[in-house]
Amino acid sequence: MLVAVRAEVESVDYWREKFRTHDVLFKSQGVSFAHLGAANNKTVIAVFETNDVDEFVRIFNDPETAEAMSEDKITGGVEMFVLDETLAF
């Protein structure tokens, strides 16, 4: 299952650096891969591959995750999307 998280950050470069330090947290969410991208200097997205979307969402809403996000200098606009449909063309 894929989960996308979009957020506004102070610095994309800083966010990317700090994001990599949360591997233990991501593994506890069943994450095997995270795909990172940026729309501009202040907006980022991470698409996670997880084997347990319920655990991912539970931990995402935990105060420990909010603390990790503040360390990454996420300033707001956090949105989570569970990607529950795939189309083939």
N, C-alpha and C positions, 0 to 999 in steps of 0.2 A: 504494500500500500504506500502511496505517496502523500506527503503532507508538505504544503508550501507555507512559509512564513515570510511576510513582507514587513519591513520596518523602516523608520526614518532614523538616521544615525548622524552623529557629529562628523565622522570621517569614515569613508569606506575603507581606506587602508588600515586604520586602527581597528575597525570592526573585524576585518578579515584576519588580522593578527590575533586578536583576543578570541575570536570564534574557535580557532583551532585548539585553544586550551581547555575546552569543555568536553573533551572526548569521553570522560567517565559519565557525565550527565547524559550525553547522547546515547551511549551504549545502554544505559539504564532505561532508555525510551525504546529500545529495540532497533535503534538506527544502525544500518550497515554502511550507508553512503549518504553524503550531503553534497548537493550541487549548489554552488554559490554564484550570484550574479548581482549586478548593479545597474540601475536605470540612469543614474546621474551621480553626482558627488554626495548625495544625502539619502538616497533610497536604495535599499538592498533587498534581496530575496534569497532564501535558502529553501531548497527542495530536498526533503528527507525521504529516504527509503527506509521504512520501518516494518517490522514483522508483527507489531502490536499497536495498532492505532489507538486503542482505548488507553493503554499505558502511556503512549506518547502524549495524548491530550491531558491525562491526569497530571503527569509531571510538568507539562507545559504550563498548567494553571497553578503550580505549586510556588510558594514564595521563594524557594531556592532558585527557581528558574528566573523569576523577576530580578533577583539579586545578580545572577549571571548576566542578564541583559543590561543592567545598569553598569556593570563592569565593562561591557562592550560599548558603552556610551550610546545606547539606543535612546533616542530622545522622544519617541512616540510613534503614533501611526501603526502600531503592531496589529497585524491581521494574520489569522491562520486559516488555511483552506485545506480541507481533506479532499484530495483528488480522487473521486469515486467513480469516474467514468472515463473510458478510453475509446476513442474513435479511430478506426483504421480507414485509410483512403487509398 
